[in-house]
Amino acid sequence: MFRVAGDANGGTATLTKVKLGNRNNLEAEIAEGMKDGDVVIMHPSDLVVDGVRVAKRE
């Protein structure tokens, strides 16, 4: 999972290992590896790698 290190407007993509908790066909709980307020990159393209600069899309 990629999260954004920086502020809510953008920063650096950081590859982060997470541990999944409860899950079903639609959702999965992240039990470890993230904290409240972390910004997650949803559906990253192949161009998103650890350390690349990212910006928030509206």
MMTF fields as JSON, N, C-alpha, C and O atoms, coordinates in Angstrom:
{
  "mmtfVersion": "1.0.0",
  "mmtfProducer": "UNKNOWN",
  "numBonds": 231,
  "numAtoms": 232,
  "numGroups": 58,
  "numChains": 1,
  "numModels": 1,
  "chainsPerModel": [1],
  "groupsPerChain": [58],
  "chainIdList": ["A"],
  "bondAtomList": [4, 2, 8, 6, 12, 10, 16, 14, 20, 18, 24, 22, 28, 26, 32, 30, 36, 34, 40, 38, 44, 42, 48, 46, 52, 50, 56, 54, 60, 58, 64, 62, 68, 66, 72, 70, 76, 74, 80, 78, 84, 82, 88, 86, 92, 90, 96, 94, 100, 98, 104, 102, 108, 106, 112, 110, 116, 114, 120, 118, 124, 122, 128, 126, 132, 130, 136, 134, 140, 138, 144, 142, 148, 146, 152, 150, 156, 154, 160, 158, 164, 162, 168, 166, 172, 170, 176, 174, 180, 178, 184, 182, 188, 186, 192, 190, 196, 194, 200, 198, 204, 202, 208, 206, 212, 210, 216, 214, 220, 218, 224, 222, 228, 226],
  "bondOrderList": [1, 1, 1, 1, 1, 1, 1, 1, 1, 1, 1, 1, 1, 1, 1, 1, 1, 1, 1, 1, 1, 1, 1, 1, 1, 1, 1, 1, 1, 1, 1, 1, 1, 1, 1, 1, 1, 1, 1, 1, 1, 1, 1, 1, 1, 1, 1, 1, 1, 1, 1, 1, 1, 1, 1, 1, 1],
  "groupList": [{"groupName": "MET", "atomNameList": ["N", "CA", "C", "O"], "elementList": ["N", "C", "C", "O"], "formalChargeList": [0, 0, 0, 0], "bondAtomList": [1, 0, 2, 1, 3, 2], "bondOrderList": [1, 1, 2], "singleLetterCode": "M", "chemCompType": "L-PEPTIDE LINKING"}, {"groupName": "PHE", "atomNameList": ["N", "CA", "C", "O"], "elementList": ["N", "C", "C", "O"], "formalChargeList": [0, 0, 0, 0], "bondAtomList": [1, 0, 2, 1, 3, 2], "bondOrderList": [1, 1, 2], "singleLetterCode": "F", "chemCompType": "L-PEPTIDE LINKING"}, {"groupName": "ARG", "atomNameList": ["N", "CA", "C", "O"], "elementList": ["N", "C", "C", "O"], "formalChargeList": [0, 0, 0, 0], "bondAtomList": [1, 0, 2, 1, 3, 2], "bondOrderList": [1, 1, 2], "singleLetterCode": "R", "chemCompType": "L-PEPTIDE LINKING"}, {"groupName": "VAL", "atomNameList": ["N", "CA", "C", "O"], "elementList": ["N", "C", "C", "O"], "formalChargeList": [0, 0, 0, 0], "bondAtomList": [1, 0, 2, 1, 3, 2], "bondOrderList": [1, 1, 2], "singleLetterCode": "V", "chemCompType": "L-PEPTIDE LINKING"}, {"groupName": "ALA", "atomNameList": ["N", "CA", "C", "O"], "elementList": ["N", "C", "C", "O"], "formalChargeList": [0, 0, 0, 0], "bondAtomList": [1, 0, 2, 1, 3, 2], "bondOrderList": [1, 1, 2], "singleLetterCode": "A", "chemCompType": "L-PEPTIDE LINKING"}, {"groupName": "GLY", "atomNameList": ["N", "CA", "C", "O"], "elementList": ["N", "C", "C", "O"], "formalChargeList": [0, 0, 0, 0], "bondAtomList": [1, 0, 2, 1, 3, 2], "bondOrderList": [1, 1, 2], "singleLetterCode": "G", "chemCompType": "PEPTIDE LINKING"}, {"groupName": "ASP", "atomNameList": ["N", "CA", "C", "O"], "elementList": ["N", "C", "C", "O"], "formalChargeList": [0, 0, 0, 0], "bondAtomList": [1, 0, 2, 1, 3, 2], "bondOrderList": [1, 1, 2], "singleLetterCode": "D", "chemCompType": "L-PEPTIDE LINKING"}, {"groupName": "ASN", "atomNameList": ["N", "CA", "C", "O"], "elementList": ["N", "C", "C", "O"], "formalChargeList": [0, 0, 0, 0], "bondAtomList": [1, 0, 2, 1, 3, 2], "bondOrderList": [1, 1, 2], "singleLetterCode": "N", "chemCompType": "L-PEPTIDE LINKING"}, {"groupName": "THR", "atomNameList": ["N", "CA", "C", "O"], "elementList": ["N", "C", "C", "O"], "formalChargeList": [0, 0, 0, 0], "bondAtomList": [1, 0, 2, 1, 3, 2], "bondOrderList": [1, 1, 2], "singleLetterCode": "T", "chemCompType": "L-PEPTIDE LINKING"}, {"groupName": "LEU", "atomNameList": ["N", "CA", "C", "O"], "elementList": ["N", "C", "C", "O"], "formalChargeList": [0, 0, 0, 0], "bondAtomList": [1, 0, 2, 1, 3, 2], "bondOrderList": [1, 1, 2], "singleLetterCode": "L", "chemCompType": "L-PEPTIDE LINKING"}, {"groupName": "LYS", "atomNameList": ["N", "CA", "C", "O"], "elementList": ["N", "C", "C", "O"], "formalChargeList": [0, 0, 0, 0], "bondAtomList": [1, 0, 2, 1, 3, 2], "bondOrderList": [1, 1, 2], "singleLetterCode": "K", "chemCompType": "L-PEPTIDE LINKING"}, {"groupName": "GLU", "atomNameList": ["N", "CA", "C", "O"], "elementList": ["N", "C", "C", "O"], "formalChargeList": [0, 0, 0, 0], "bondAtomList": [1, 0, 2, 1, 3, 2], "bondOrderList": [1, 1, 2], "singleLetterCode": "E", "chemCompType": "L-PEPTIDE LINKING"}, {"groupName": "ILE", "atomNameList": ["N", "CA", "C", "O"], "elementList": ["N", "C", "C", "O"], "formalChargeList": [0, 0, 0, 0], "bondAtomList": [1, 0, 2, 1, 3, 2], "bondOrderList": [1, 1, 2], "singleLetterCode": "I", "chemCompType": "L-PEPTIDE LINKING"}, {"groupName": "HIS", "atomNameList": ["N", "CA", "C", "O"], "elementList": ["N", "C", "C", "O"], "formalChargeList": [0, 0, 0, 0], "bondAtomList": [1, 0, 2, 1, 3, 2], "bondOrderList": [1, 1, 2], "singleLetterCode": "H", "chemCompType": "L-PEPTIDE LINKING"}, {"groupName": "PRO", "atomNameList": ["N", "CA", "C", "O"], "elementList": ["N", "C", "C", "O"], "formalChargeList": [0, 0, 0, 0], "bondAtomList": [1, 0, 2, 1, 3, 2], "bondOrderList": [1, 1, 2], "singleLetterCode": "P", "chemCompType": "L-PEPTIDE LINKING"}, {"groupName": "SER", "atomNameList": ["N", "CA", "C", "O"], "elementList": ["N", "C", "C", "O"], "formalChargeList": [0, 0, 0, 0], "bondAtomList": [1, 0, 2, 1, 3, 2], "bondOrderList": [1, 1, 2], "singleLetterCode": "S", "chemCompType": "L-PEPTIDE LINKING"}],
  "groupTypeList": [0, 1, 2, 3, 4, 5, 6, 4, 7, 5, 5, 8, 4, 8, 9, 8, 10, 3, 10, 9, 5, 7, 2, 7, 7, 9, 11, 4, 11, 12, 4, 11, 5, 0, 10, 6, 5, 6, 3, 3, 12, 0, 13, 14, 15, 6, 9, 3, 3, 6, 5, 3, 2, 3, 4, 10, 2, 11],
  "groupIdList": [1, 2, 3, 4, 5, 6, 7, 8, 9, 10, 11, 12, 13, 14, 15, 16, 17, 18, 19, 20, 21, 22, 23, 24, 25, 26, 27, 28, 29, 30, 31, 32, 33, 34, 35, 36, 37, 38, 39, 40, 41, 42, 43, 44, 45, 46, 47, 48, 49, 50, 51, 52, 53, 54, 55, 56, 57, 58],
  "secStructList": [7, 3, 3, 3, 3, 3, 3, 6, 6, 3, 3, 3, 3, 3, 3, 7, 7, 7, 3, 3, 3, 3, 3, 7, 1, 1, 7, 3, 3, 3, 3, 3, 1, 7, 7, 6, 6, 7, 3, 3, 7, 1, 1, 7, 7, 6, 6, 7, 7, 6, 6, 7, 3, 3, 3, 7, 7, 7],
  "xCoordList": [0.847, 0.0, 0.901, 1.909, 0.529, 1.266, 0.526, -0.695, 1.27, 0.716, 1.528, 2.617, 1.018, 1.702, 2.371, 1.711, 3.68, 4.429, 4.508, 5.135, 3.899, 3.812, 2.516, 2.076, 1.891, 0.591, -0.506, -0.233, -1.731, -2.876, -2.857, -3.594, -2.033, -1.98, -0.961, -0.959, -0.106, 0.889, 2.138, 2.232, 3.093, 4.335, 5.039, 5.175, 5.484, 6.229, 5.476, 4.994, 5.375, 4.756, 5.696, 6.883, 5.162, 5.957, 5.303, 4.161, 6.025, 5.512, 5.486, 6.512, 4.31, 4.121, 3.522, 2.496, 4.164, 3.615, 2.5, 2.635, 1.4, 0.271, -0.137, 0.149, -0.815, -1.383, -2.898, -3.472, -3.544, -4.992, -5.672, -5.188, -6.813, -7.649, -8.851, -8.706, -10.022, -11.256, -11.413, -11.057, -11.947, -12.193, -13.352, -13.683, -13.946, -14.995, -14.781, -13.688, -15.792, -15.638, -15.529, -15.127, -15.88, -15.894, -14.879, -14.398, -14.547, -13.706, -12.683, -12.851, -11.619, -10.606, -10.163, -9.935, -10.049, -9.583, -8.054, -7.449, -7.44, -5.992, -5.737, -6.031, -5.19, -4.991, -3.679, -3.599, -2.662, -1.363, -0.698, -0.918, 0.117, 0.912, 0.462, 1.207, -0.741, -1.251, -1.788, -2.102, -1.888, -2.475, -3.534, -3.566, -4.392, -5.429, -4.792, -3.787, -5.391, -4.896, -3.943, -3.668, -3.421, -2.551, -3.333, -4.506, -2.693, -3.308, -2.861, -1.665, -3.827, -3.554, -3.746, -4.677, -2.88, -3.018, -3.897, -3.506, -5.078, -6.019, -5.731, -5.591, -5.642, -5.443, -4.219, -4.352, -3.027, -1.836, -1.486, -1.67, -0.989, -0.548, 0.825, 1.412, 1.327, 2.655, 3.763, 4.902, 3.444, 4.435, 4.678, 5.66, 3.787, 3.951, 4.866, 4.523, 6.032, 7.015, 7.442, 7.181, 8.085, 8.542, 9.442, 10.441, 9.094, 9.919, 9.517, 10.053, 8.581, 8.196, 7.324, 6.562, 7.45, 6.628, 5.222, 5.024, 4.254, 2.838, 2.105, 2.535, 0.984, 0.148, -1.301, -1.688, -2.085, -3.496, -4.261, -4.081, -5.131, -6.009, -7.378, -7.839, -8.006, -9.365, -10.395, -11.593],
  "yCoordList": [-1.156, 0.0, 1.229, 1.272, 2.217, 3.473, 4.497, 4.629, 5.208, 6.343, 7.564, 7.433, 8.74, 9.984, 10.544, 10.825, 10.705, 11.367, 12.835, 13.179, 13.68, 15.108, 15.618, 15.167, 16.559, 17.033, 16.522, 15.785, 16.915, 16.407, 16.859, 16.305, 17.852, 18.348, 17.619, 17.775, 16.837, 16.096, 15.875, 16.302, 15.21, 14.898, 13.778, 13.816, 12.783, 11.67, 10.37, 10.117, 9.548, 8.232, 7.339, 7.236, 6.704, 5.823, 4.448, 4.31, 3.429, 2.068, 1.61, 1.635, 1.185, 0.848, -0.541, -0.841, -1.386, -2.717, -2.572, -1.847, -3.262, -3.243, -4.672, -5.606, -4.82, -6.106, -5.957, -5.045, -6.881, -6.827, -7.507, -8.505, -6.94, -7.532, -8.177, -8.979, -7.829, -8.369, -7.916, -6.79, -8.8, -8.433, -9.256, -10.335, -8.695, -9.39, -9.107, -8.695, -9.316, -9.109, -7.646, -7.352, -6.721, -5.303, -4.46, -3.457, -4.848, -4.017, -4.862, -6.067, -4.188, -4.826, -3.835, -2.658, -4.318, -3.505, -3.533, -4.596, -2.376, -2.309, -2.33, -1.36, -3.435, -3.621, -3.005, -2.548, -2.987, -2.44, -1.787, -2.195, -0.77, -0.148, 1.241, 1.955, 1.635, 2.966, 3.596, 2.904, 4.923, 5.601, 6.589, 6.943, 7.025, 7.99, 9.213, 9.739, 9.651, 10.827, 10.531, 11.42, 9.294, 8.956, 9.069, 8.699, 9.579, 9.712, 8.517, 8.26, 7.79, 6.589, 6.885, 7.599, 6.346, 6.49, 5.347, 4.18, 5.703, 4.705, 4.435, 5.376, 3.182, 2.756, 3.42, 4.092, 3.246, 3.876, 3.278, 2.082, 4.104, 3.617, 2.963, 2.971, 2.402, 1.783, 2.816, 2.453, 4.102, 5.165, 5.526, 6.196, 5.084, 5.39, 4.335, 3.155, 4.783, 3.913, 4.599, 5.787, 3.869, 4.419, 5.622, 5.53, 6.744, 7.941, 8.957, 10.065, 8.609, 9.539, 10.654, 10.427, 11.87, 13.004, 12.836, 12.437, 13.139, 13.042, 14.302, 15.016, 14.579, 15.731, 15.261, 14.311, 15.926, 15.589, 15.969, 17.055, 15.046, 15.331, 15.704, 15.144, 16.644, 17.059, 16.272, 16.472],
  "zCoordList": [0.0, 0.0, 0.0, 0.704, -0.79, -0.791, 0.062, -0.025, 0.874, 1.606, 1.221, 0.662, 1.509, 1.159, 2.399, 3.399, 2.329, 3.391, 3.007, 2.004, 3.767, 3.471, 4.036, 5.094, 3.344, 3.809, 2.878, 1.931, 3.152, 2.401, 0.941, 0.125, 0.59, -0.78, -1.641, -2.862, -1.028, -1.793, -0.983, 0.168, -1.586, -0.894, -1.632, -2.854, -0.884, -1.433, -1.198, -0.094, -2.233, -2.087, -1.285, -1.594, -0.267, 0.58, 0.611, 1.049, 0.146, 0.18, 1.621, 2.301, 2.102, 3.501, 3.628, 3.018, 4.422, 4.694, 5.709, 6.694, 5.467, 6.389, 6.715, 5.966, 7.852, 8.235, 8.175, 8.77, 7.436, 7.302, 8.475, 9.008, 8.865, 9.902, 9.24, 8.318, 9.705, 9.136, 7.693, 7.345, 6.854, 5.463, 4.904, 5.394, 3.863, 3.127, 1.652, 1.263, 0.82, -0.625, -1.033, -2.158, -0.137, -0.478, 0.278, -0.248, 1.493, 2.355, 3.095, 3.283, 3.507, 4.338, 5.415, 5.136, 6.62, 7.738, 7.76, 7.626, 7.926, 8.101, 9.597, 10.295, 10.092, 11.525, 12.012, 13.152, 11.17, 11.544, 10.343, 9.202, 10.605, 9.562, 9.147, 8.476, 9.535, 9.214, 10.492, 11.46, 10.476, 11.629, 11.143, 9.964, 12.048, 11.69, 11.032, 11.509, 9.938, 9.24, 8.098, 7.291, 7.999, 6.87, 5.574, 5.521, 4.527, 3.21, 2.372, 2.232, 1.816, 1.035, -0.441, -0.813, -1.281, -2.725, -3.221, -3.183, -3.681, -4.188, -5.661, -6.443, -6.044, -7.43, -8.065, -9.088, -7.479, -8.06, -9.424, -9.651, -10.311, -11.623, -11.475, -10.393, -12.563, -12.56, -12.379, -12.084, -12.554, -12.4, -10.935, -10.615, -10.044, -8.62, -8.01, -7.944, -7.569, -6.908, -5.614, -5.423, -4.743, -3.469, -3.695, -4.409, -3.091, -3.167, -4.226, -4.239, -5.121, -6.178, -5.584, -4.644, -6.152, -5.702, -6.232, -7.38, -5.4, -5.783, -5.378, -4.472, -6.057, -5.735, -5.667, -6.347, -4.85, -4.7, -5.954, -6.505, -6.402, -7.532, -6.98, -5.986, -7.633, -7.223, -7.975, -7.774]
}
